[in-house]
Amino acid sequence: MKRTVRAIAATGVFLLAGAGVAPALAIGTGPTAGSIAVSGSDGIAARGPGGAPASGFVALEDPFSVTTRVTDLAEVLTPGEITQINDAIDALGDSSNIDLFVVYVDTFSGMDAGEWAGDSAELSGLGMNDLLLTVAVEDRAWAVSADNQSDVPPNEAQRLFVSSGERDLANDNWARAPISYAEAIESSLAPAASTGSGFPFGILFLGVAVIAGAIYFFSRRGKKGATRGAPSEPQLDQLPLEELSKRAGAALVQVDNELRASEQELGFAQAQFGLQATESYSRAIALARKDATRAFEVQKKLDDHIPDTDAEKRSYFLTIITTAEKVHTALAGEKKSFDELRAMESRAGEVLDEVATRSTEVAARVEGARSIVTSLAAQYTASALASVSQNPDQAEGLLLSAEQAIQAGRERLAAEDRSAAVVNARIAEQAIGNAAKLLDQVHGANEALEDAGPKISEA
């Protein structure tokens, strides 16, 4: 059965250095490097003796048949981390029909991220309920391949990763990303409730969330493997055991209090904005609760009758502290989102008008972007343009979703339902913002391709 890939690597691919997103082509690994690591036009990285990548270059990887649950060609995982990922996948399989496969490579070889994942899924002969998560570490891009008939269909598979593992990838926490994803999938398989907001949320997931699958890891660009769930404070692991013990104890209290407060806040948000609009908040709390459970289990190891070495104690304390930080960040982010929605209610009509104006401004850029793509197509190969060629059409689809959200918001406002109106305004904002990013990529592609993209005449 043909699998459908919704993760379209369409944004951030050709941004210049310093823009916060790495190119999708295999660019030299030095901080100011800008040369493509290819030999001729076949897209194969230059290699040194013994098949190792030549110095300063990243080995390109073509799609391939996946034979194990976790494939780490980028060498960003330790054996212990691979075991942890496999355990999370096993837990997912025990509670559902879903099987998850995870692949880490250096680069998608200049291919569209979604195409790379789809081709690998086809070569692997994956089944209807098999999901494939692919991550290109140097490209800082990811994609998910899922079958249309899966228990977790493509748009849902994309949406779940955006709300779970993508944040881990942004922090270079390569091991945690697939674990978060497996847990999010497991939590999502409960029946979803409906909302009376008036907007067809499926449109959002075919628009905003799908394009979000193409968005790269925005927040950090450190070397691969530089951080694996490391503490946010650089000197945290240097603190005395006594201080770490105090912090770990305080962290457990903090986690418990924040979970209780968040569950109460979720109830208020559900009553105000509806169940589906608060789904991400509900899922964040469920994942936070699992993280909290793990932290308390670690504390039990410290409290049991088995003596622990100082190194073991230090590791346990750090695990508790960093887990608490993760829980705090996730819950605080969700609460902030709904605080902002509440603040918008008093001026819901103005907000909808502002969003509509912004939509018109972005829509006016679509045809110009199409012209740029057409011009570039006459100069560069299809593979060099794969990451931006569909951007204008995708942006147009997102803007259509935004218009529908705005209209739904105005209808809810007319019905005196300000909460639903601002939810639709937020949906439109997200769609417009992603559309603008797609068009930005097109406008920046010409200059970047002059340095990176092979021209037709050179192919």
Stockholm file with secondary structure:
# STOCKHOLM 1.0

chainA/1-459         MKRTVRAIAATGVFLLAGAGVAPALAIGTGPTAGSIAVSGSDGIAARGPGGAPASGFVALEDPFSVTTRVTDLAEVLTPGEITQINDAIDALGDSSNIDLFVVYVDTFSGMDAGEWAGDSAELSGLGMNDLLLTVAVEDRAWAVSADNQSDVPPNEAQRLFVSSGERDLANDNWARAPISYAEAIESSLAPAASTGSGFPFGILFLGVAVIAGAIYFFSRRGKKGATRGAPSEPQLDQLPLEELSKRAGAALVQVDNELRASEQELGFAQAQFGLQATESYSRAIALARKDATRAFEVQKKLDDHIPDTDAEKRSYFLTIITTAEKVHTALAGEKKSFDELRAMESRAGEVLDEVATRSTEVAARVEGARSIVTSLAAQYTASALASVSQNPDQAEGLLLSAEQAIQAGRERLAAEDRSAAVVNARIAEQAIGNAAKLLDQVHGANEALEDAGPKISEA
#=GR chainA/1-459 SS CCEEECCCCCSSTTCCTTSSSCCSSCBCSSTTCCCBCCSTTSCCCCBCGGGCBCTTCCCCCCCCCCCSSEEETTCCCCHHHHHHHHHHHHHHHHHSSCEEEEEEESCCTTSCHHHHHHHHHHHHTCCTTEEEEEEETTTTEEEEEEETTSSSCHHHHHHHHHHTHHHHHHTTCTTHHHHHHHHHHHHHTSCCCCCCSSSCHHHHHHHHHHHHTTCCCCSCCCCTTSCSSCCSSTTGGGSCHHHHHHHHHHHHHHHHHHHHHHHHHHHHHHHHHCTTTTHHHHHHHHHHHHHHHHHHHHHHHHHSSSCCCHHHHHHHHHHHHHHHHHHHHHHHHHHHHHHHHHHHHTTHHHHHHHHHHHHHHHHTTHHHHHHHHHHHHTTBCHHHHTTTTTHHHHHHHHHHHHHHHHHHHHHHHHTTCHHHHHHHHHHHHHHHHHHHHHHHHHHHHHHHHHHHCCBGGGC
#=GC SS_cons         CCEEECCCCCSSTTCCTTSSSCCSSCBCSSTTCCCBCCSTTSCCCCBCGGGCBCTTCCCCCCCCCCCSSEEETTCCCCHHHHHHHHHHHHHHHHHSSCEEEEEEESCCTTSCHHHHHHHHHHHHTCCTTEEEEEEETTTTEEEEEEETTSSSCHHHHHHHHHHTHHHHHHTTCTTHHHHHHHHHHHHHTSCCCCCCSSSCHHHHHHHHHHHHTTCCCCSCCCCTTSCSSCCSSTTGGGSCHHHHHHHHHHHHHHHHHHHHHHHHHHHHHHHHHCTTTTHHHHHHHHHHHHHHHHHHHHHHHHHSSSCCCHHHHHHHHHHHHHHHHHHHHHHHHHHHHHHHHHHHHTTHHHHHHHHHHHHHHHHTTHHHHHHHHHHHHTTBCHHHHTTTTTHHHHHHHHHHHHHHHHHHHHHHHHTTCHHHHHHHHHHHHHHHHHHHHHHHHHHHHHHHHHHHCCBGGGC
//
